[in-house]
Amino acid sequence: MDIHTLMSFFMWCTIINFGILLFLTLVYMLMPNLAYRLQSRWIPISRETFDIIFYSFIGFFKVVVLVFNLVPWLALRIMA
């Protein structure tokens, strides 16, 4: 596998994952009650706990995307 294929792979991984992150953030910002109702059907959880867990998940997901998608893409861009 050459460096350009890897660069393309990490670029598309970054774009797709940031799209997912944007979608989740918009759903939570625009329809927080819907997100809570859907999740509370399966897991009995208070609204405050749900807000903390969801916010933590968004932050963790963002860090994971940055570290495992964006940073390797930037490193390959520098190397190319």
Backbone torsions as a table, in degrees:
resi	resn	phi	psi	omega
1	MET	NA	128.2	-178.7
2	ASP	-89.4	171.2	-173.3
3	ILE	-66.7	-32.1	-178.9
4	HIS	-71.4	-34.2	175.5
5	THR	-66.3	-42.6	177.4
6	LEU	-64.0	-40.7	177.9
7	MET	-61.6	-42.6	179.0
8	SER	-65.1	-41.8	178.8
9	PHE	-59.9	-51.0	-178.2
10	PHE	-68.6	-31.8	176.8
11	MET	-63.7	-47.4	-179.2
12	TRP	-69.7	-34.7	174.5
13	CYS	-60.3	-43.7	179.6
14	THR	-63.4	-45.7	-179.2
15	ILE	-62.9	-46.6	-179.0
16	ILE	-64.4	-45.2	-178.7
17	ASN	-67.4	-37.7	175.6
18	PHE	-68.9	-30.3	173.4
19	GLY	-64.1	-43.2	176.2
20	ILE	-62.6	-43.7	178.6
21	LEU	-61.5	-43.2	178.3
22	LEU	-63.9	-43.1	178.6
23	PHE	-60.7	-47.7	179.6
24	LEU	-62.6	-40.1	179.3
25	THR	-65.9	-43.0	179.1
26	LEU	-66.0	-40.8	177.4
27	VAL	-60.4	-44.1	-178.3
28	TYR	-69.1	-35.8	-179.0
29	MET	-76.6	-39.1	-174.5
30	LEU	-89.7	-29.3	-177.5
31	MET	-136.2	60.2	-176.4
32	PRO	-65.5	-33.3	179.6
33	ASN	-68.1	-37.7	177.9
34	LEU	-63.6	-45.9	179.3
35	ALA	-61.3	-42.4	179.7
36	TYR	-66.0	-44.7	-178.8
37	ARG	-63.0	-41.1	179.1
38	LEU	-63.1	-42.8	-177.6
39	GLN	-76.3	-34.7	-176.9
40	SER	-73.7	-11.8	174.0
41	ARG	-67.3	-37.1	-177.6
42	TRP	-90.1	-37.5	-176.0
43	ILE	-126.9	116.6	177.3
44	PRO	-69.5	114.9	-174.9
45	ILE	-147.4	146.0	179.0
46	SER	-76.1	159.4	-178.5
47	ARG	-63.5	-40.5	-179.4
48	GLU	-64.2	-42.1	178.7
49	THR	-66.2	-40.4	177.7
50	PHE	-60.6	-44.4	179.6
51	ASP	-60.5	-43.3	180.0
52	ILE	-65.2	-44.8	-179.1
53	ILE	-65.0	-43.9	-178.4
54	PHE	-66.4	-42.6	178.6
55	TYR	-63.6	-40.9	178.0
56	SER	-65.1	-40.4	178.3
57	PHE	-62.3	-44.2	179.1
58	ILE	-60.5	-44.2	178.8
59	GLY	-64.5	-43.4	178.7
60	PHE	-63.9	-43.6	179.4
61	PHE	-61.4	-40.7	179.2
62	LYS	-62.7	-44.2	179.4
63	VAL	-64.5	-42.1	179.7
64	VAL	-63.3	-42.3	178.6
65	VAL	-64.2	-43.1	179.2
66	LEU	-62.5	-47.4	-174.6
67	VAL	-72.4	-42.3	-172.1
68	PHE	-99.4	-7.9	177.4
69	ASN	-120.8	-54.8	-174.3
70	LEU	-72.4	-44.3	-178.5
71	VAL	-63.2	-46.3	176.5
72	PRO	-62.2	-36.7	177.9
73	TRP	-63.0	-44.8	178.3
74	LEU	-64.3	-39.0	178.1
75	ALA	-63.4	-42.0	177.8
76	LEU	-67.7	-35.8	176.9
77	ARG	-63.3	-39.5	179.0
78	ILE	-66.6	-40.0	-178.3
79	MET	-70.5	-30.3	-172.8
80	ALA	-71.5	NA	NA
